[in-house]
Amino acid sequence: MSIGAVFASYDRIAQHLEEAEFKIAYSRTLERLNNARELYVKWLDLYKEYAKGYSQELLKLTSIPVIRMLSFNGVVLEERFSRIRDSKIPSEVYLLIDDMFSNLDHPYVNFIIVQGDLFEKSSIYDEVKKATTSLSSPGAEQTRSAIDVIKTTIRTGDMLLLNYERSQYDNPFSWPLLLHEGFHHIYHDEQLDRLEKECPDVPWVQEALIDVYLMHFFGPAYAASTAIYLMRFPHIDALSYPHFIARLFSSLLYLTNLVDGNAKLPVGFKEHVTQTFKYVEKVWDQYRRQEGVVQKEVEDIYNAVEDNLRKTISSKTSTFSDLLLKSQDDRLKAFKMPDEEYVAREVMSVEDVLEFYGKGIPIAANPRILFNSFIASRFLVQGINLNFVRESLKKWYMKKIWSEVVAGLK
């Protein structure tokens, strides 16, 4: 293979990138996808600079593997981009993640949802660094300078890549796992690692802290998400590494405290939480292997940071418990409104969601209320209707935007 063939391959890939269509209605999501496309084009430009540099050198036996690698890397780049272009997860999941970032005072995080093999996070720049580690810089100073400029451009415009397991695109119960991956950004940005000094020295302490935070923010639906995922798609890692086991046990601690520590929770909802606990406990029983050590360490972490993290959430927005209680109180007040005011009420509680779900009518409920309306055992086992959740998120977003428009006119 010659360098000329490499450039021809790059030209075809560049055309494919430019021709890719994103059929997304939400302007912010579409903007993100187009920005990601531009970063991938820059990534391809980076490979072109490497190829230009090598084309100026005499072809040697040692050059052949480099040329092959440059050609192969172009193919891999296009494959990586296709994980974004061909992602099957509903675009409304962007709204769910944006809501978390907005509530927690990080409204401008640039992220892309990527179809992959696992729930994990990376960034475009991380992938560029990994892909170019084995490429030695060409000898020409001008080429090395051009390479550094492009890398800096990619790093400056970098975007988070939130990977979901490809089989989970139509399982709303798994979507909160993407909140975990996105929260890593907040964890580092707010230097929440400062709390680690109060916790046992374990390699998975960051994962545990993020889970404690998000359970108090998002509620039992988040606590159940890992268990539902592992119940349907068993992971070998859960048997050999305490990461998943720790997350399951922290869910049990949260659910226990939610029922025992907050007597004000609606009776029906408290029963649903109890059913969630039993579901998670069943999965926990199947996976625990090092329960003595992990159980104690998780409990120590939970007790050390729970109060601190709950106060941190309350300084920004409502914890899930407070949100649930407020929605319940506001709902009761709404029922006492005059008829002409009642029709315009915006209070949507768990009871409302379940009532409309039974009728097959999507409802504009707060995402945290929406997802936590389906924690009863019958939903955990049977699943929930994808289109109901998707259309409900869409309705909620439309109501939110309209409210902002009306507020701007006043």
N, C-alpha and C positions, 0 to 999 in steps of 0.2 A: 504493500500500500504506500502511496506517495502522499506528501503534504497536500498536493493539489486535490486529491480525493477527500482528504479531511476537510478542507475548506468547502468543497462541494456539499459534503454531508452537513456542515454547519449552516450553509445557505438554505438547505431544505428544512432543517430544524427551525431556523429563524422564521421561515415562511409559515410553518405549522403553528408556531407560537403566536404570530400576528393574526392568523386566521381563526384562532380559537374563539368560540362564542360562549358568553356567559348569559344564560337566560334567567336573569335575576331581576326582580321588580324593585328591590330595596336599594336606593341610590348609594347609601353608605357601604353596603356589602359589595355592590358592583364596583364602586371606587376602589375598595380594598383588592378585589380580584384583579382589576386592571393594574394596580400598583404592583401586585405580586408578579404579574406577567412581565412588567418592565424590569423587575429585579432578575427574573430568569433570563431575559434578553441580555442584561448586563453580565450575567453569569456566562452566557454563551460568548459575549464579547471578550470576556476574560480568557476563555479557551482559545479564542482567535489570536489573542496577543501571544499566548504561549506558542501556538502553531507558527505565527509569524517569526518569532524568535528562533525557533528550531529550523525554519525554512532558510534562514540566513547562514546556517552552519552546514558544513559538509556532511553528507549522508554517511554515517558509519554504522557498523554492526550494532553498536550500543544504542543507536538512535531508533532502530526499528521498534523495540518495545515501547519507547516513548510515543512514537507515531500511532501505534496500535492503541495505546492507552488514551491518547487524545481523541481518537475516533470513538472509542468505547465510552468515554466520559460524556461525549455529546449525546449518545443514545440514552445513557442513564439520566442525563439532565431532562431530556424530553419525557422519559418515563416518570420522573419525579413531578414534573409539571402536570402530567396527565392525572395524577392523584388528586390534584386540585380541580382541574377541568372536569373530570368525570365523577367527582364526588356525588354520591347518591343521597347524602343526608339532607333533609329539608333545609332550605335557606332560613327558615324561621328559627333554627337553632342558633343562628347568629344573634337573633333578637334576645334569646335566653341568656347567652353569654354576655352580650352588651349590657343587659339589665344588671347582671352581677357587677360588672366593672363600674357602671354608673352609680349604683347604690353604694359602692365601697370607695367612691371618690377617685376613680381611675377611668374617666369616660372616654379617653382618647387612645386606648390601647389598640395598636395595629396587630390584627391576628387574622389567620386564615385557617379554616377547617379542612383537614386533609384526610383522605381515605388511606388507611394503612393497615398494619397487621396487629397493632396494639394501641391501647390508650396511652399516649405519651406526648411529650412536648419537645420541640426543638425550635430552630429558627432558620431562615434562609441562609443567613451568614454562617451559622454553625455548619450547615451542610456544605457550603462553599469551602470553608476551611478544611473540613474532612476530605472533600473530594480533591483538593489541591495539595494536600500534605505530601503525597508521594511524587509530585511533579517538581523537579528541580527547575529553578529559574534559568532561562536562556542567558547566554553570556553577555549580550548587548545591553549596555546601561539604559538606552532609550526604551528598550522593551521592558526591562525590570521596572522602570519608572511608570510606564503605562499600566502594568499589572497592579502596582501598588495603588494607583489612582482609582482603578475600577474596584478593587477590594474595599477601599475607603468609601466609595459611593454606595456599595452594597451594604456595608456595615452601618452607614448613616441612615439609610432607608430601610433597615432590617425589619422583618415582620415575624411574629410568633407563628409557628406551625403547630396547631392543635390536632393531633392525630387521633382518629377513632378507629376501632376495629371494624373492618369493612362489613362484617356480618351484622353489625349493630345499628346500621343506618335507620332502620325502621322500628327500632325498639326505644320508645321514649324513656323507659326506665333507665336506660344506660346513658342518656344524654347528660345528666348531672355529673358524670365522670369527667366530662370535658371542662366543667367548672373547676375541678381539681387541677387539671393541667394548666388552665389559664391562670389560676390563682398563684402559681409559682412566680409569675411576674410581680404580683403584689407583695408576695413574701420577700422577694429580694429588694424591691423598690422601697418598702417600708422597714427593711432590716429587721424582720421578725425573727431572724436567726438569733437575735439577742436573748430570746426566751429559751434557747437551747441550753444555756448554762444552768437553768433551773430544772433541767430534765436529765434522766439517765442518759449515759453516753452510748447510744445505739445508732447504727447506720441509717435507720429509717425514721429518725426523730422528726425530720422535716415533713415527711409524708403524714406522720401522726398529728403534728401541729396543724397542718393544713386541713386535715379532716375535722379536727375539733372546731376550728374556726368555721368551716363551711357547714357543719351540722347545725351550729347555732344560728348561722345565717339562713340556710336554705331549708332546714327542718328534716323530719323523718324520711322524706323522699330521697334526700341525699344519703342519709344513713343506710337506707335499704339498697342503694344503687349497686354497691360492690357485691353485696350478697346475691342480688338478682342476677348479676352478670356471671358470678362464679357458679351459681346453681345451673344456669343454662349452658355455660361454656366453661367447663372446668379448666383450670390453669395448673400446669405442672409446677410453676413457680410457687404456688400457694402451698405445695407440699414440701418444698425444699428450702424456702426462704421465708422468714417471718413477716415480710412486708404485708402480704395480703391478710395473714392471720391477725396482725396487729390492727389493721383497719377494720376488720370484722368485730374485734373485741371492743374497740373504741366506739363503734356503732351501738353495741349492747349497753355500754356505760351511758351514752347519751340518751338512748331510749328509756332506760331505767330511770334516769334522773328527770326526764321529761314527764313521766307519769307520776313518780313519787314526789317530785319537788314542785309541781305546779298544779295545785288542786283546782285552779280556776279554769283549766282547760275544759271545753265542752265535753259532756259525758260521752256522746257518740264518737267524738274524735279521739278521746282517751282510749276507748275500746279499740279503735283502729290502730293506735300506736302500740297497744298491747299485742295485737295480731302481727304487726310488723316485727316486734321484738321476737316473737315465737318463730317467725320466718327466718330472721337473721340468726337466731340461736341454732336453728336446725342446720343451716349452712356452716356455722361456726363449729358445730359438733363434728361435721364431716371433715373439716380441714385442719383442726388444731392438731399439732404434733409436738409443740414445745410450750404447751400452755402454762406451765409453772413459771418460767422465766418471762415469756412474752406478756402474760396476763398481768403480772406485777409491774413490769416496766410501763405498759400502756396505762395502767391505773395511776401510776406515779406521774406520768406525763399529763394525763387528763386532769388530775387534781391540782397540779402545779400551775396550769395555764388557763383553765376554764374561765375563772372569774375575770382574769385580765383580758382574754379575748372577747368575752361577752361585753365588757365595758367598751372595748375598742369598736365593736360593731355598733353599739348603742350611740357612740359619739358621731356616727356617720348616718345610720339608718336604724330601722327596727330589727331586733332579733326576730327569728321566725315566731317564737312564742308570743312576743308583744304584737307582732303583725296579726297573728291569728286572733288574739283576744280583741284587738281593736276592730278587726273586720266583723267579728261577732257582735260587738257593742253597736257599731255603726249600722249593722244590718237591722238590729232590733229597733233602733231609732228611725230607720228609713220606713219601717212598717207603720210608724205612727204619723208619717207625713200625709198631708192632704193629697188627694188623687192626682191633682195637676202637678205636684212636685214629685210624687213617687215614681212616675214614669221616667223621670230623668235621673233617677238615682244611679250612682256609680259604684255602690258597694256590692262586692261579689264575694260571698263566703263559700266555705266548703259545701254547705248545704245547697247553695245555688248551683255550683258546678255539678254536683251529683244529680240534681233534679234535671238540669239541662242535658246532661250526658244521657240520662235515661230516655230523653225525648229525641236524642240525636241532633241537638242544636248546639253548635259551638258557642262559647261564652267568653266575653272580654274580661277575664279574671287576671289578677296579678299572677305572674308566672309561679311565684312561690306558693300561692294558694292553689293554683291550678294543679301543680304536680303533687301536692300533699293531699289532694282530694282523693287520690287513688292508692292509699296505703293499706286499705283493708285487704285481708288475705285473698279474697276472691280475685282482686285485680292483680295482686302480686303473682298469683299462680297462672291466671288466664291471660294476663296482659291487658292493654287498653288500646282503644282505637286510634291508630296513627293520625288519621285525618281530623279527628276531633281535636287532638292536642295541637296539631299544626294550624288548623283554622282558628282555634281559640287564641293562640299566640298572635296570629295575624290580626284578629279583632282587637285584642288588647293593645297592640302596637298602633293600630289606626286610631283607637280611642285616645291613646296617649298623645299622638301627634296632633289630633284635632284639639285636644285640651290646650296644648301649647300654642296652637294658632289662635284660639279664642282668647287665651290669656294675653297674647301679644297685641290683640286688637283693643283690649280694654285700656 
